[in-house]
Amino acid sequence: MQHMPYLPANSQAVTKPAHHRQRTHAHDEPMAAGAGASIGTIVTTDDNDYVLFETLGRGGMGEVRRAADLKRGRVVAIKSMHRSLARNPRLVAQFRNEGEMVASISHRNVVALFNCFDQDDRHFLVFEYLRGRTLRECIIDDAPFSRARFTTVAQQLTSALAAVHRAGIVHGDIKSGNVLLSPGFVDERVKLIDFGLAHRVQGADGSAVTSFEIDRGISGTPGYMAPELMRGELSTYASDQYALGVVLYEMLTGVHPFARECADADAPLNADADWRAIAPSLAAPALNIDAAFDEVILRMLAKAPTDRFASVAQLQQCAPWLG
């Protein structure tokens, strides 16, 4: 299998706002709120108790641990905010904002939020626990996907993003690393995760922020950022659509749409580059990709937001993988 990922497998969202920029390995990061506790520690709330287990992941805002919900008898994932950030009211508001965004979306392909609570100076979000691999890992190991697998994943991922936009929310960091694939009875189940950069909008173009103050610095993940984001513009429905186009292109062809243009992960920061993605059928000629796939995905990857589909709902009407 030939694979030319645009970014290394462990590439992180290195151009997020200041509190997101430092992404470290587990052994480099100071222990977050709740993280210093040993495995088996119980976190008590007014109406529930949670038993903390191993760390599942760690980022700039906090970390995620597997836990047991004792009241309901289920396994959950608890995200806790770093103590060092909890003294900043704006960052606390942003942490809570992620929970509010997820709680306002109900869709089988979007991670579910079960609870949010504070304990002293600690802040927690309780999500459903998901087993499986990230789509990023699957692309590196398996791309290009078979047509059947591509269709299954693309249908669910497109449906998830449509639901997010119907709720009046821009995800802001669509990428293969923020999609989990879990084994199902028949096909893989897709879950869209990580709403840390999500914001609520007003209007069909997703341009007006109506809740939560957004840091207007460059934010996103190189390789999935639309050109307008590289100029410091705020993420919109159109930039989410662009990022989805990158993910679909990688699944379909096994390569990044601009891999031939860029030598390293910093290249996307050049917003003035005259990028033109090569058609998927030309990027992977042996796969016999239909012209309909070329047309739709290249439109999603248009440099100008106005040249993309007017909405994900319109995309769904044209997408050959939904036909």
PyMOL commands that set and color helices and strands:
alter all, ss='L'
color gray80, all
select helices_A, chain A and resi 18-21+26-28+83-85+89-103+135-142+147-166+176-178+227-230+237-253+267-269+280-283+285-287+291-300+305-307+312-318+320-322
alter helices_A, ss='H'
color red, helices_A
select strands_A, chain A and resi 42-44+49-58+62-69+74-81+113-119+122-128+133-134+169-170+179-182+189-192+199-202+208-211
alter strands_A, ss='S'
color yellow, strands_A
deselect
rebuild
show_as cartoon
